[in-house]
């Protein structure tokens, strides 16, 4: 085995690793933020790869189920990180929590649309290389949608008195509404674990690809008397689910103001009721940090679990 920093090998490896995998989405990777690329090869075959990013981040990790090769890879990344003055290495995280990060643990449940997806043995590889869990995340599933939604009337009355209106996302004003979602997000997520700021242009690039499958019925914004957005819920159809109608609630956020307390629960219940009336079988609440308030709002059975790892250098 030997180490390389060949960018072409680095970018080609996932396509080889996930060949014929129906859940792998082919996409261009922007590795420009990586300070250094690491590729482990044996003869001409790539066995694993990773990139090092500022902040002591291990990103773009992909690997064959080869512990010897992964230990070699991660030891090289650790050595490099230590040489740059870092005391810890965390990952996998591709630059920030706005981008792909975490490892999905093995599960009998299939991935859903825009789920975090990786090989099922990644957790064991990280643990066997001395990494420890620094954060836990879950996706939950609500299968019983035929329930009592009487709380909605109470919520509606409360927020009407506060001059709050709920409306659907307007695809005709896509950029304008995405900016409103951005403004809420940067205020709501600022205290989240590993939060880093993001410019609107980068945020917009993340959301632009969803145009093709966005259904405004499942994206709701709450606005105050000045037409300022104070909360949103972002949902979409789980196009991976062919035998059942499944809705994904990807993001829920509200600005941190006591006046709007409970509005997140209100938006979620609206979507649950709409999904029930539309004949949906379940709603999946995606990728919540274990300490996130949304995890309490979005009750259900665990569908997938995820981990983020760290190691002392």
C-alpha positions as CSV (number, residue, x, y, z in Angstrom):
1,X,0.0,0.0,0.0
2,X,1.1,3.5,-0.6
3,X,-0.2,7.1,-0.3
4,X,-1.1,9.4,-3.1
5,X,-2.7,12.8,-3.4
6,X,-4.0,12.3,-7.0
7,X,-7.2,14.3,-7.4
8,X,-8.5,12.3,-10.3
9,X,-8.2,9.1,-8.2
10,X,-9.8,10.9,-5.3
11,X,-12.8,12.0,-7.3
12,X,-13.3,8.7,-9.2
13,X,-13.2,6.4,-6.2
14,X,-16.8,6.9,-5.0
15,X,-18.2,6.0,-8.4
16,X,-16.2,2.8,-8.3
17,X,-17.1,2.0,-4.7
18,X,-20.8,2.5,-5.1
19,X,-21.1,1.1,-8.7
20,X,-24.6,-0.4,-9.3
21,X,-25.8,0.8,-5.9
22,X,-29.3,2.1,-6.4
23,X,-29.1,4.5,-3.5
24,X,-25.9,6.2,-4.4
25,X,-26.5,9.6,-6.1
26,X,-23.8,10.5,-8.6
27,X,-22.8,14.1,-8.0
28,X,-19.8,16.4,-8.6
29,X,-17.7,16.9,-5.5
30,X,-16.1,20.3,-4.7
31,X,-13.0,19.4,-2.8
32,X,-11.4,22.9,-3.2
33,X,-11.7,23.5,0.5
34,X,-9.4,20.6,1.3
35,X,-5.9,21.5,2.4
36,X,-4.6,18.1,1.4
37,X,-6.0,15.0,-0.3
38,X,-5.1,11.5,0.9
39,X,-5.6,8.4,-1.3
40,X,-4.4,4.9,-0.3
41,X,-3.7,2.6,-3.2
42,X,-2.5,-1.0,-3.6
43,X,-1.0,-1.4,-7.0
44,X,-3.3,0.7,-9.1
45,X,-6.5,0.1,-7.0
46,X,-7.8,2.8,-4.7
47,X,-8.7,1.4,-1.3
48,X,-9.8,4.5,0.6
49,X,-9.6,8.2,0.6
50,X,-10.1,11.3,2.9
51,X,-9.4,15.0,2.8
52,X,-8.1,17.3,5.5
53,X,-10.0,20.6,6.0
54,X,-9.3,23.6,8.2
55,X,-10.6,23.4,11.7
56,X,-9.2,19.9,12.2
57,X,-11.8,18.2,10.0
58,X,-11.6,14.9,8.2
59,X,-13.9,15.0,5.2
60,X,-14.8,13.2,2.0
61,X,-14.2,9.8,3.7
62,X,-14.9,6.7,1.5
63,X,-13.4,3.3,1.9
64,X,-13.4,-0.4,1.0
65,X,-14.0,-2.6,4.0
66,X,-10.3,-2.9,4.6
67,X,-9.2,-2.0,8.2
68,X,-5.5,-2.1,7.5
69,X,-5.8,0.4,4.6
70,X,-8.1,2.7,6.6
71,X,-5.8,2.7,9.6
72,X,-2.9,3.7,7.3
73,X,-5.1,6.4,5.8
74,X,-6.3,7.9,9.1
75,X,-2.9,7.7,10.7
76,X,-1.6,9.8,7.9
77,X,-4.3,12.3,8.3
78,X,-3.8,12.5,12.1
79,X,0.0,13.1,11.5
80,X,-0.7,15.9,9.1
81,X,-3.3,17.5,11.4
82,X,-0.9,17.4,14.3
83,X,1.8,18.9,12.2
84,X,-0.6,21.8,11.6
85,X,-1.0,22.4,15.3
86,X,-4.4,20.7,15.9
87,X,-5.1,18.7,19.0
88,X,-8.2,17.0,17.7
89,X,-9.5,15.5,14.5
90,X,-13.3,15.3,13.9
91,X,-15.2,13.8,11.0
92,X,-16.5,12.8,8.6
93,X,-17.5,16.4,7.8
94,X,-17.0,18.0,4.4
95,X,-16.2,21.5,5.6
96,X,-19.3,22.4,7.7
97,X,-22.6,21.1,9.0
98,X,-24.3,22.8,6.0
99,X,-22.6,20.1,3.9
100,X,-22.5,16.3,4.1
101,X,-21.3,15.0,7.4
102,X,-21.8,12.1,9.8
103,X,-21.9,8.3,9.4
104,X,-25.1,6.4,9.0
105,X,-25.2,3.3,11.2
106,X,-26.3,-0.1,9.7
107,X,-30.1,-0.5,9.5
108,X,-32.7,-2.7,8.0
109,X,-34.6,0.4,6.9
110,X,-33.7,1.7,3.4
111,X,-32.3,5.2,2.9
112,X,-34.8,8.0,2.1
113,X,-34.4,10.8,-0.4
114,X,-31.5,13.1,0.6
115,X,-30.6,10.9,3.6
116,X,-27.0,10.6,4.6
117,X,-25.7,7.5,2.8
118,X,-22.6,5.5,3.2
119,X,-21.3,1.9,3.4
120,X,-22.7,0.0,6.5
121,X,-19.2,-0.9,7.8
122,X,-18.0,2.7,8.3
123,X,-18.9,2.9,12.0
124,X,-16.8,-0.2,12.8
125,X,-13.9,1.3,10.8
126,X,-13.9,4.5,12.7
127,X,-14.2,2.8,16.1
128,X,-11.4,0.3,15.3
129,X,-9.2,3.3,14.4
130,X,-9.5,4.9,17.8
131,X,-12.2,7.4,17.0
132,X,-14.9,8.1,19.6
133,X,-18.5,9.4,19.2
134,X,-18.8,13.1,19.8
135,X,-22.4,13.6,18.6
136,X,-25.4,11.4,17.9
137,X,-28.2,12.0,15.5
138,X,-31.5,10.2,14.5
139,X,-34.1,10.2,11.9
140,X,-37.5,9.1,13.2
141,X,-40.7,7.8,11.5
142,X,-44.3,8.5,12.4
143,X,-46.5,5.7,11.1
144,X,-49.7,6.6,12.8
145,X,-50.9,9.7,11.0
146,X,-54.6,9.0,11.7
147,X,-54.6,10.7,15.0
148,X,-56.2,13.6,16.9
149,X,-55.3,17.0,15.4
150,X,-57.5,19.0,17.7
151,X,-54.5,21.0,19.0
152,X,-54.4,22.7,15.6
153,X,-57.4,24.8,16.4
154,X,-55.8,26.0,19.7
155,X,-52.5,26.7,17.9
156,X,-54.4,28.5,15.1
157,X,-56.2,30.8,17.6
158,X,-53.0,31.6,19.5
159,X,-51.0,32.6,16.4
160,X,-53.9,34.5,14.8
161,X,-54.0,36.7,17.8
162,X,-50.2,37.3,17.3
163,X,-50.9,38.2,13.7
164,X,-49.0,35.2,12.3
165,X,-50.0,33.8,8.9
166,X,-49.0,30.5,7.5
167,X,-48.5,30.2,3.7
168,X,-47.0,27.8,1.2
169,X,-43.6,28.3,-0.5
170,X,-44.0,30.3,-3.7
171,X,-42.1,28.7,-6.6
172,X,-42.6,31.8,-8.7
173,X,-40.5,33.7,-6.1
174,X,-38.0,30.9,-5.5
175,X,-35.0,33.1,-4.6
176,X,-37.1,35.4,-2.5
177,X,-38.5,32.6,-0.4
178,X,-35.2,30.8,-0.1
179,X,-33.7,34.0,1.3
180,X,-36.4,34.0,3.9
181,X,-35.6,30.4,4.8
182,X,-31.9,31.4,4.9
183,X,-32.6,34.3,7.3
184,X,-34.5,32.1,9.7
185,X,-31.8,29.3,9.4
186,X,-28.8,31.5,10.3
187,X,-30.7,32.8,13.4
188,X,-32.1,29.5,14.5
189,X,-29.0,27.3,14.0
190,X,-26.4,29.7,15.4
191,X,-26.1,27.8,18.7
192,X,-26.1,24.3,17.1
193,X,-23.2,22.0,17.6
194,X,-20.3,22.9,15.2
195,X,-22.3,25.8,13.6
196,X,-20.4,27.9,11.2
197,X,-21.7,30.9,9.2
198,X,-22.7,30.6,5.5
199,X,-23.2,33.2,2.8
200,X,-26.6,33.3,1.1
201,X,-25.0,32.5,-2.3
202,X,-23.7,29.2,-0.9
203,X,-27.0,28.5,0.8
204,X,-28.9,29.1,-2.4
205,X,-26.7,26.7,-4.3
206,X,-27.6,24.0,-1.8
207,X,-31.3,24.5,-2.3
208,X,-31.4,25.2,-6.1
209,X,-31.2,21.4,-7.0
210,X,-34.5,20.8,-5.1
211,X,-36.4,22.9,-7.5
212,X,-37.1,19.9,-9.7
213,X,-39.0,17.9,-7.0
214,X,-40.2,20.7,-4.7
215,X,-43.9,20.6,-3.9
216,X,-44.9,23.9,-2.3
217,X,-47.7,22.1,-0.4
218,X,-45.0,20.6,1.9
219,X,-43.0,23.8,2.5
220,X,-44.6,26.2,4.8
221,X,-43.5,29.6,6.1
222,X,-44.9,31.5,9.1
223,X,-44.9,35.3,8.7
224,X,-45.6,38.1,11.1
225,X,-47.7,41.3,10.6
226,X,-44.7,42.8,8.7
227,X,-44.5,39.9,6.3
228,X,-41.2,38.8,7.9
229,X,-40.7,35.1,8.0
230,X,-40.3,33.8,11.6
231,X,-40.4,30.0,11.0
232,X,-40.5,27.4,8.3
233,X,-40.8,23.7,7.8
234,X,-39.3,22.1,4.7
235,X,-40.8,18.8,3.5
236,X,-40.8,16.7,0.3
237,X,-42.0,13.4,-1.0
238,X,-39.7,10.4,-0.4
239,X,-39.3,9.4,-4.0
240,X,-37.3,6.3,-2.9
241,X,-40.5,4.8,-1.3
242,X,-42.4,3.0,-4.0
243,X,-44.8,0.8,-2.1
244,X,-45.9,3.4,0.5
245,X,-46.5,7.2,0.3
246,X,-43.9,8.7,2.5
247,X,-43.2,12.4,3.4
248,X,-39.8,13.7,4.5
249,X,-39.6,16.6,6.9
250,X,-36.0,17.7,6.3
251,X,-35.8,21.0,8.2
252,X,-37.7,22.8,10.9
253,X,-36.6,26.2,12.2
254,X,-37.8,29.3,13.9
255,X,-36.2,32.5,15.0
256,X,-35.4,32.5,18.8
257,X,-38.1,34.7,20.1
258,X,-40.5,33.7,23.0
259,X,-43.4,35.3,21.1
260,X,-43.2,32.5,18.6
261,X,-42.9,29.6,21.0
262,X,-44.7,26.5,19.8
263,X,-44.8,27.6,16.2
264,X,-42.6,24.7,15.2
265,X,-45.0,22.2,16.6
266,X,-47.8,24.0,14.8
267,X,-46.2,23.8,11.4
268,X,-45.3,20.1,11.9
269,X,-48.9,19.2,12.9
270,X,-50.2,21.0,9.9
271,X,-48.0,18.9,7.6
272,X,-48.9,15.7,9.5
273,X,-52.6,16.4,9.1
274,X,-52.2,17.3,5.4
275,X,-50.2,14.1,4.8
276,X,-52.9,12.1,6.6
277,X,-55.7,13.6,4.5
278,X,-53.6,13.0,1.3
279,X,-53.3,9.3,2.1
280,X,-49.7,9.2,3.2
281,X,-48.5,6.1,5.1
282,X,-45.8,7.8,7.2
283,X,-43.7,10.9,7.8
284,X,-40.0,10.7,8.4
285,X,-38.3,13.5,10.4
286,X,-34.7,13.6,9.2
287,X,-31.3,14.0,10.7
288,X,-31.9,15.5,14.2
289,X,-29.2,16.1,16.8
290,X,-30.0,14.2,20.0
291,X,-30.2,17.5,21.9
292,X,-32.1,19.4,19.3
293,X,-35.4,20.9,20.4
294,X,-36.9,19.6,17.1
295,X,-36.2,16.0,18.3
296,X,-38.8,16.6,21.1
297,X,-41.3,18.1,18.7
298,X,-41.0,15.4,16.1
299,X,-41.8,12.2,18.0
300,X,-41.7,8.8,16.4
301,X,-39.8,5.5,16.2
302,X,-36.1,5.6,15.4
303,X,-35.6,5.0,11.7
304,X,-31.9,5.7,11.3
305,X,-29.1,6.6,13.6
306,X,-25.9,8.6,12.8
307,X,-22.7,9.5,14.5
308,X,-19.9,12.0,14.2
309,X,-16.5,11.0,15.5
310,X,-13.4,12.6,17.0
311,X,-10.0,11.6,18.2
312,X,-7.3,13.3,20.3
313,X,-4.0,13.7,18.5
